[in-house]
Amino acid sequence: MAYNRDEGHTHHRIPLAVAKRKCEERNSSFVRVEKVEHINIEPAFLGRIQEGVKQELDKKLMRYSEELNGIVVAYDKLEFKHKSGRIVGEQPFIHFGIKVEYIVFKPTMNCYLTGVINKFGGDHIGLLVHKRFNASVPLSSNTWNGFRNAEIGTKVLFRVTGIEAASDVLLITGAVDNEK
C-alpha cells in the first residue's frame, strides 16, 4: 500500500499508480529509491504502530528531501526491520528500523522535462511539470521567436539548466534547445 498527503501543501498528491507509471516514462525524472532508515513514533501509536509510521512518512510527501535529492511523491513497500520497536534512554518515542521504497521527482542538470505553459512573464515563460512542479524558462530573443504563437496549455520540452531547493520545493530553470 502507498500513502500520499495533501495537508498544508499547495501541490496535490500524486497517486501511487501514476507515480509508478511515471518512473517508466522518458523525461519524467521520477525514480524509485529503496532506503533503510530509522523512524520515531509517538507512544500514542502503541497498538497502531503501522499507522504511526505511515503518519511520519506522510510528512515527507511533496517536500524536498536533501537526503534523497528530490521531491518525495509517494512511498511503497514498507517493511519493518524488527518485530518490535525500542525505547532509547528517556526519549519519549518508539524507535523503529524500516525499509521503504520512495518514488522521488529528481530532475538532474541537463535532463529533459516536459512542461505545460501556465504563464508568460516579461522575460520568461512559466511551466508546470507533471501538473505540480513549477519551472521557468528565461526568454532570449532567439527563444522568444519560438514562442510567439504559443498559448497557455502548450507543451514544451526543455532542458534543465538550474535546480535549487528552497523551503521544501524545487526551483527549476530550463532552456529550450531548438534542435531537440
C-alpha contacts under 8 A as a table, 3 or more apart, distances in Angstrom:
res1	aa1	res2	aa2	distance
1	M	76	D	5.92
1	M	77	K	6.89
2	A	16	L	6.12
2	A	74	A	6.64
2	A	75	Y	5.38
2	A	76	D	4.68
2	A	77	K	7.56
3	Y	16	L	7.47
3	Y	54	K	7.40
3	Y	58	D	6.62
3	Y	74	A	6.15
3	Y	75	Y	6.14
3	Y	76	D	7.39
4	N	13	R	5.76
4	N	14	I	7.12
4	N	15	P	7.25
4	N	16	L	7.96
4	N	58	D	5.97
4	N	61	L	6.00
4	N	73	V	7.09
4	N	74	A	5.66
4	N	75	Y	7.58
5	R	12	H	7.84
5	R	13	R	5.98
5	R	58	D	5.77
5	R	59	K	7.47
5	R	61	L	6.05
5	R	62	M	7.59
6	D	9	H	5.59
6	D	10	T	7.80
6	D	11	H	7.21
6	D	12	H	5.68
6	D	13	R	5.87
9	H	12	H	7.06
9	H	62	M	7.58
11	H	62	M	7.03
11	H	132	R	5.78
11	H	133	F	7.92
12	H	62	M	7.97
12	H	132	R	7.15
13	R	61	L	7.99
13	R	62	M	7.13
13	R	73	V	7.13
14	I	18	V	6.57
14	I	19	A	6.29
14	I	73	V	6.31
14	I	74	A	7.09
15	P	18	V	5.33
15	P	19	A	6.24
15	P	74	A	7.48
16	L	19	A	5.01
16	L	20	K	6.05
16	L	74	A	6.03
16	L	75	Y	7.53
16	L	76	D	7.96
17	A	20	K	5.19
17	A	21	R	6.24
18	V	21	R	5.10
18	V	22	K	6.17
19	A	22	K	5.07
19	A	23	C	6.43
19	A	30	F	7.33
19	A	73	V	7.26
19	A	74	A	7.01
19	A	103	I	6.81
20	K	23	C	5.22
20	K	24	E	7.15
20	K	103	I	7.44
21	R	24	E	5.47
21	R	25	E	6.73
22	K	25	E	4.97
22	K	28	S	6.04
22	K	30	F	6.00
23	C	28	S	6.91
23	C	29	S	7.31
23	C	30	F	4.73
23	C	31	V	5.37
23	C	32	R	7.07
23	C	103	I	7.87
25	E	28	S	5.73
26	R	29	S	7.91
27	N	111	C	7.25
27	N	112	Y	5.39
27	N	113	L	5.07
27	N	114	T	6.99
28	S	105	F	7.92
28	S	113	L	6.18
28	S	114	T	7.66
29	S	105	F	5.62
29	S	106	K	5.31
29	S	107	P	4.95
29	S	108	T	7.73
29	S	113	L	7.48
30	F	103	I	6.59
30	F	104	V	5.51
30	F	105	F	4.50
30	F	106	K	6.04
30	F	107	P	7.74
31	V	103	I	5.60
31	V	104	V	5.35
31	V	105	F	6.54
31	V	106	K	6.86
32	R	101	E	6.49
32	R	102	Y	5.68
32	R	103	I	4.58
32	R	104	V	6.33
33	V	68	L	7.91
33	V	101	E	5.53
33	V	102	Y	5.14
33	V	103	I	6.29
33	V	104	V	7.17
34	E	99	K	7.18
34	E	100	V	5.78
34	E	101	E	4.23
34	E	102	Y	6.21
35	K	99	K	5.61
35	K	100	V	5.51
35	K	101	E	6.21
35	K	102	Y	7.56
36	V	97	G	7.11
36	V	98	I	5.63
36	V	99	K	4.28
36	V	100	V	6.50
37	E	97	G	5.77
37	E	98	I	5.52
37	E	99	K	6.38
38	H	95	H	6.95
38	H	96	F	5.74
38	H	97	G	4.65
38	H	98	I	6.31
39	I	53	V	7.27
39	I	56	E	7.64
39	I	95	H	5.82
39	I	96	F	5.34
39	I	97	G	6.36
39	I	98	I	7.21
40	N	53	V	7.66
40	N	56	E	7.84
40	N	93	F	5.70
40	N	94	I	5.46
40	N	95	H	4.57
40	N	96	F	6.32
41	I	45	F	7.04
41	I	49	I	7.87
41	I	52	G	5.80
41	I	53	V	6.35
41	I	56	E	7.17
41	I	93	F	5.42
41	I	94	I	5.29
41	I	95	H	6.65
42	E	45	F	5.92
42	E	52	G	7.26
42	E	92	P	6.97
42	E	93	F	4.96
42	E	94	I	6.33
43	P	46	L	5.50
43	P	92	P	7.13
43	P	93	F	5.97
43	P	94	I	6.38
45	F	48	R	4.88
45	F	49	I	5.43
45	F	51	E	7.21
45	F	52	G	5.46
46	L	49	I	5.80
48	R	51	E	5.40
48	R	52	G	6.43
49	I	52	G	5.08
49	I	53	V	6.24
50	Q	53	V	5.15
50	Q	54	K	6.08
51	E	54	K	5.11
51	E	55	Q	6.13
52	G	55	Q	5.07
52	G	56	E	6.43
53	V	56	E	5.14
53	V	57	L	6.25
54	K	57	L	4.99
54	K	58	D	5.93
55	Q	58	D	5.08
55	Q	59	K	6.66
56	E	59	K	5.43
56	E	60	K	7.49
57	L	60	K	5.56
57	L	61	L	7.29
58	D	61	L	5.37
60	K	63	R	5.72
60	K	64	Y	7.86
60	K	65	S	7.48
60	K	72	V	6.37
61	L	71	I	7.46
61	L	72	V	5.10
61	L	73	V	5.39
61	L	74	A	6.39
62	M	71	I	5.77
62	M	72	V	5.46
62	M	73	V	5.23
63	R	71	I	5.22
63	R	72	V	6.01
63	R	73	V	7.86
63	R	168	D	4.78
63	R	169	V	6.07
64	Y	69	N	7.22
64	Y	70	G	5.36
64	Y	71	I	4.24
64	Y	72	V	6.56
64	Y	165	A	6.98
64	Y	167	S	7.93
64	Y	168	D	4.43
64	Y	169	V	5.37
64	Y	170	L	6.84
65	S	68	L	5.26
65	S	69	N	5.61
65	S	70	G	5.54
65	S	71	I	5.96
65	S	72	V	6.79
65	S	168	D	7.37
66	E	69	N	4.75
66	E	70	G	6.87
68	L	71	I	7.86
68	L	72	V	7.98
68	L	104	V	7.55
69	N	106	K	6.52
70	G	104	V	5.82
70	G	105	F	5.46
70	G	106	K	4.43
70	G	107	P	7.39
70	G	170	L	7.77
71	I	104	V	5.36
71	I	105	F	5.03
71	I	106	K	6.56
71	I	169	V	7.33
71	I	170	L	7.60
72	V	75	Y	7.77
72	V	102	Y	6.58
72	V	103	I	6.03
72	V	104	V	4.49
72	V	105	F	6.46
73	V	102	Y	7.58
73	V	103	I	5.74
73	V	104	V	5.61
73	V	105	F	6.72
74	A	102	Y	5.92
74	A	103	I	5.18
74	A	104	V	7.25
75	Y	78	L	7.79
75	Y	100	V	6.84
75	Y	101	E	5.55
75	Y	102	Y	4.31
75	Y	103	I	5.83
76	D	100	V	6.24
76	D	101	E	5.19
76	D	102	Y	6.43
77	K	99	K	7.69
77	K	100	V	5.53
77	K	101	E	5.74
78	L	98	I	6.97
78	L	99	K	5.85
78	L	100	V	4.55
78	L	101	E	6.99
79	E	98	I	5.56
79	E	99	K	5.07
79	E	100	V	6.36
80	F	83	K	6.94
80	F	96	F	7.27
80	F	97	G	6.13
80	F	98	I	4.50
80	F	99	K	6.36
81	K	96	F	7.59
81	K	97	G	5.22
81	K	98	I	5.21
81	K	99	K	6.75
82	H	85	G	7.16
82	H	96	F	7.49
82	H	97	G	6.79
84	S	96	F	7.38
85	G	94	I	5.78
85	G	95	H	5.22
85	G	96	F	4.84
85	G	97	G	7.77
86	R	94	I	5.49
86	R	95	H	5.01
86	R	96	F	6.70
87	I	90	E	7.59
87	I	91	Q	6.86
87	I	92	P	7.66
87	I	93	F	6.44
87	I	94	I	5.11
87	I	95	H	6.15
88	V	91	Q	5.81
88	V	93	F	7.88
88	V	94	I	7.73
88	V	95	H	7.45
107	P	111	C	6.67
107	P	160	V	7.66
107	P	163	I	7.91
108	T	111	C	5.57
108	T	160	V	7.02
108	T	163	I	7.53
109	M	159	R	7.92
109	M	160	V	5.36
109	M	161	T	5.69
109	M	162	G	6.45
109	M	163	I	7.16
110	N	159	R	5.40
110	N	160	V	4.88
110	N	161	T	5.90
111	C	159	R	5.63
111	C	160	V	5.59
112	Y	157	L	6.66
112	Y	158	F	5.51
112	Y	159	R	4.47
112	Y	160	V	6.15
113	L	129	V	7.26
113	L	157	L	5.76
113	L	158	F	5.61
113	L	159	R	6.48
113	L	160	V	7.24
114	T	129	V	6.22
114	T	130	H	7.95
114	T	155	K	6.63
114	T	156	V	5.50
114	T	157	L	4.41
114	T	158	F	6.28
115	G	127	L	5.09
115	G	128	L	5.10
115	G	129	V	4.39
115	G	130	H	7.14
115	G	135	A	7.61
115	G	155	K	5.70
115	G	156	V	5.29
115	G	157	L	6.46
115	G	158	F	7.54
116	V	127	L	5.07
116	V	128	L	5.16
116	V	129	V	6.53
116	V	131	K	7.92
116	V	152	I	7.55
116	V	153	G	5.39
116	V	154	T	5.47
116	V	155	K	4.44
116	V	156	V	6.06
117	I	120	F	7.71
117	I	125	I	6.79
117	I	126	G	5.78
117	I	127	L	4.45
117	I	128	L	6.49
117	I	151	E	7.18
117	I	152	I	5.07
117	I	153	G	5.15
117	I	154	T	5.43
117	I	155	K	6.45
117	I	156	V	7.21
118	N	125	I	7.80
118	N	126	G	5.61
118	N	127	L	5.40
118	N	128	L	6.39
118	N	152	I	5.26
118	N	153	G	6.26
119	K	125	I	5.81
119	K	126	G	4.72
119	K	127	L	6.92
119	K	152	I	6.54
120	F	124	H	6.38
120	F	125	I	4.64
120	F	126	G	6.12
121	G	124	H	5.01
121	G	125	I	5.67
121	G	126	G	7.23
123	D	138	P	5.88
123	D	139	L	5.29
123	D	140	S	7.62
124	H	136	S	6.45
124	H	137	V	5.36
124	H	138	P	4.10
124	H	139	L	4.81
125	I	136	S	5.78
125	I	137	V	5.34
125	I	138	P	6.55
125	I	139	L	7.05
126	G	134	N	7.06
126	G	135	A	5.94
126	G	136	S	4.75
126	G	137	V	6.64
127	L	134	N	5.76
127	L	135	A	5.00
127	L	136	S	6.00
127	L	137	V	7.75
128	L	131	K	5.40
128	L	132	R	6.10
128	L	133	F	5.47
128	L	134	N	4.82
128	L	135	A	6.22
129	V	132	R	5.94
129	V	133	F	4.96
129	V	134	N	6.21
129	V	135	A	7.01
130	H	133	F	6.46
133	F	170	L	7.62
134	N	170	L	7.89
134	N	171	L	7.01
134	N	172	I	6.78
135	A	171	L	6.62
135	A	172	I	4.65
135	A	173	T	5.48
135	A	174	G	7.17
136	S	172	I	6.37
136	S	173	T	4.78
136	S	174	G	6.22
137	V	173	T	5.68
137	V	174	G	4.85
137	V	175	A	5.54
137	V	176	V	7.49
138	P	173	T	7.73
138	P	174	G	7.36
138	P	175	A	7.06
139	L	142	N	7.69
139	L	143	T	5.40
139	L	144	W	5.36
140	S	143	T	5.13
140	S	144	W	5.91
141	S	144	W	5.15
141	S	145	N	6.50
142	N	145	N	5.56
142	N	146	G	7.19
143	T	146	G	5.46
143	T	147	F	6.92
143	T	176	V	6.90
144	W	147	F	5.19
144	W	148	R	6.29
145	N	148	R	5.44
146	G	149	N	7.70
146	G	150	A	7.98
147	F	150	A	4.88
150	A	154	T	6.28
151	E	154	T	5.66
156	V	176	V	7.97
157	L	176	V	6.90
158	F	174	G	5.98
158	F	175	A	5.52
158	F	176	V	4.70
158	F	177	D	6.83
159	R	174	G	5.26
159	R	175	A	5.28
159	R	176	V	6.18
159	R	177	D	7.10
160	V	163	I	7.46
160	V	172	I	6.93
160	V	173	T	5.96
160	V	174	G	4.30
160	V	175	A	6.60
161	T	172	I	7.78
161	T	173	T	5.68
161	T	174	G	4.73
161	T	175	A	6.53
162	G	171	L	7.79
162	G	172	I	5.72
162	G	173	T	4.87
162	G	174	G	6.48
163	I	170	L	6.66
163	I	171	L	5.66
163	I	172	I	4.79
163	I	173	T	6.51
164	E	170	L	5.68
164	E	171	L	5.00
164	E	172	I	6.66
165	A	168	D	6.71
165	A	169	V	5.70
165	A	170	L	4.58
165	A	171	L	6.06
166	A	169	V	5.50
166	A	170	L	6.37
166	A	171	L	7.21
177	D	180	K	5.44
